[in-house]
Amino acid sequence: MELGSIFLVLAVVLLIGVYIYAPFTKLARHARTNESLEVSALKAERDRVINSLQELDFDFKLGKIPSGEYPDQRTSLMQKGADILRQLDELAPVSTSVILAETRIEKAAAAGRADSASNAPALDISDDDLESMIVARRKAHKSKSAGFCPKCGKPVLVTDKFCPSCGKSL
């Protein structure tokens, strides 16, 4: 065989290999996109549960919710939030430094609230330390959900310029 025909056969084999392998790369990209959309939807749902908890607490303090119903409603919302956080942990594991920073921020916020002064011990955290913890947490959550598409209602990320589902310009 001549050298030219060997190169031609190798080129044909290479093109066939690329043609066969191409769908596998597309599936991997599609799976990553679906996972990021699922994480975005879970984060949006987590935010809704947190807002519902805050509204429930506020309504209870105002006396709009009977004291017999409040613990049941709060427990169900807390369970729903825990399920969402568990799903988020399964999809996107968070580094331990972010977890430690979030724990410190939560303790500092709880120490600053008037209603939890009897439950949590006071922490000696300066405002600068608290600000640095907040900055670290914001850096960890750069790909936060931007909400939902106004046309189809699917979740979108902050970095999306078009809706991944319907293509509407955001």
C-alpha positions as CSV (number, residue, x, y, z in Angstrom):
1,M,0.0,0.0,0.0
2,E,1.1,3.5,-0.7
3,L,1.6,6.1,2.0
4,G,-1.3,8.3,0.7
5,S,-3.8,5.5,0.9
6,I,-2.7,4.7,4.5
7,F,-3.3,8.4,5.5
8,L,-6.7,8.3,3.7
9,V,-7.8,5.2,5.6
10,L,-6.6,6.7,8.9
11,A,-8.5,9.9,8.2
12,V,-11.7,8.0,7.4
13,V,-11.4,5.9,10.6
14,L,-10.8,9.1,12.6
15,L,-13.9,10.8,11.1
16,I,-16.0,7.8,11.8
17,G,-14.8,7.7,15.4
18,V,-15.6,11.4,15.9
19,Y,-19.0,10.9,14.3
20,I,-19.8,8.0,16.6
21,Y,-18.5,9.8,19.7
22,A,-20.3,13.1,19.1
23,P,-23.7,12.1,20.6
24,F,-22.0,11.1,23.8
25,T,-20.5,14.6,24.3
26,K,-23.9,16.2,23.6
27,L,-25.6,14.0,26.2
28,A,-23.0,15.0,28.8
29,R,-23.5,18.7,28.1
30,H,-27.3,18.2,28.2
31,A,-27.1,16.3,31.6
32,R,-25.0,19.1,33.1
33,T,-27.5,21.7,31.9
34,N,-30.4,19.7,33.3
35,E,-28.6,19.3,36.6
36,S,-27.9,23.1,36.9
37,L,-31.6,23.8,36.1
38,E,-32.6,21.3,38.8
39,V,-30.3,23.0,41.3
40,S,-31.7,26.4,40.3
41,A,-35.3,25.2,40.8
42,L,-34.4,23.7,44.2
43,K,-32.7,26.9,45.3
44,A,-35.8,28.9,44.2
45,E,-38.0,26.5,46.2
46,R,-35.8,26.8,49.2
47,D,-36.1,30.6,49.0
48,R,-39.9,30.3,48.9
49,V,-39.9,28.0,51.9
50,I,-37.7,30.5,53.9
51,N,-40.1,33.4,52.9
52,S,-43.1,31.3,54.0
53,L,-41.4,30.6,57.3
54,Q,-40.7,34.2,57.9
55,E,-44.3,35.2,57.0
56,L,-45.6,32.5,59.3
57,D,-43.5,33.7,62.2
58,F,-44.6,37.3,61.6
59,D,-48.3,36.4,61.3
60,F,-48.0,34.4,64.6
61,K,-46.4,37.3,66.4
62,L,-49.2,39.5,65.2
63,G,-51.8,37.0,66.4
64,K,-53.2,36.2,63.0
65,I,-52.5,32.4,63.4
66,P,-53.9,30.5,66.4
67,S,-51.3,29.0,68.7
68,G,-52.6,25.5,68.1
69,E,-52.0,25.6,64.4
70,Y,-48.7,27.4,64.4
71,P,-46.4,24.5,65.5
72,D,-47.9,22.1,62.9
73,Q,-47.5,24.6,60.1
74,R,-44.0,25.5,61.1
75,T,-43.0,21.8,61.4
76,S,-44.3,21.0,58.0
77,L,-42.5,24.0,56.4
78,M,-39.3,23.0,58.3
79,Q,-39.6,19.4,57.0
80,K,-40.2,20.7,53.5
81,G,-37.1,22.9,53.7
82,A,-35.0,20.0,55.1
83,D,-36.0,17.8,52.2
84,I,-35.1,20.5,49.7
85,L,-31.7,21.1,51.4
86,R,-31.1,17.3,51.4
87,Q,-31.8,17.2,47.6
88,L,-29.5,20.2,47.1
89,D,-26.7,18.4,49.0
90,E,-27.1,15.3,46.8
91,L,-26.9,17.4,43.6
92,A,-24.3,20.0,44.5
93,P,-22.1,19.1,47.5
94,V,-20.8,22.2,49.3
95,S,-17.3,22.5,50.6
96,T,-16.7,22.3,54.3
97,S,-15.4,25.8,54.5
98,V,-18.7,27.2,53.1
99,I,-20.6,25.1,55.6
100,L,-18.5,26.4,58.4
101,A,-19.0,30.0,57.2
102,E,-22.7,29.5,56.9
103,T,-22.9,28.0,60.4
104,R,-21.0,31.0,61.8
105,I,-23.3,33.4,60.0
106,E,-26.4,31.6,61.3
107,K,-25.1,31.7,64.8
108,A,-24.2,35.4,64.5
109,A,-27.7,36.2,63.1
110,A,-29.4,34.2,65.8
111,A,-27.4,35.9,68.5
112,G,-28.5,39.3,67.1
113,R,-32.2,38.5,67.2
114,A,-34.1,39.6,70.3
115,D,-36.4,36.5,70.4
116,S,-33.5,34.1,70.4
117,A,-31.4,35.8,73.1
118,S,-32.5,33.2,75.6
119,N,-31.9,30.3,73.3
120,A,-28.4,31.0,71.9
121,P,-25.3,32.2,73.7
122,A,-24.0,35.6,72.7
123,L,-21.0,35.5,70.3
124,D,-18.2,38.0,70.2
125,I,-18.1,38.6,66.4
126,S,-17.3,42.0,65.1
127,D,-19.1,43.7,62.2
128,D,-16.0,43.3,60.0
129,D,-15.9,39.5,60.7
130,L,-19.6,39.2,59.9
131,E,-19.2,41.2,56.7
132,S,-16.3,39.0,55.6
133,M,-18.4,35.9,56.2
134,I,-21.2,37.3,54.2
135,V,-18.8,38.1,51.3
136,A,-17.5,34.5,51.4
137,R,-21.0,33.1,51.3
138,R,-22.0,35.4,48.4
139,K,-18.9,34.2,46.4
140,A,-19.9,30.6,47.0
141,H,-23.4,31.2,45.6
142,K,-22.6,33.1,42.4
143,S,-24.8,30.9,40.2
144,K,-28.0,31.8,42.2
145,S,-31.3,31.4,40.6
146,A,-32.6,34.5,38.9
147,G,-36.1,33.4,39.2
148,F,-38.4,32.1,36.5
149,C,-39.0,32.7,32.8
150,P,-41.9,35.2,32.3
151,K,-43.1,33.2,29.3
152,C,-42.9,29.5,30.3
153,G,-42.3,29.7,34.0
154,K,-39.2,27.4,34.0
155,P,-36.3,28.4,36.4
156,V,-33.5,30.4,34.9
157,L,-30.0,31.3,36.2
158,V,-28.5,34.7,36.7
159,T,-26.0,34.0,33.8
160,D,-28.8,33.0,31.3
161,K,-29.5,35.5,28.6
162,F,-32.3,33.4,27.1
163,C,-34.6,30.9,28.7
164,P,-33.2,27.4,28.2
165,S,-36.7,26.0,27.7
166,C,-38.5,28.4,25.4
167,G,-35.7,30.7,24.2
168,K,-37.3,33.9,25.3
169,S,-34.9,36.8,25.8
170,L,-34.4,37.6,29.5
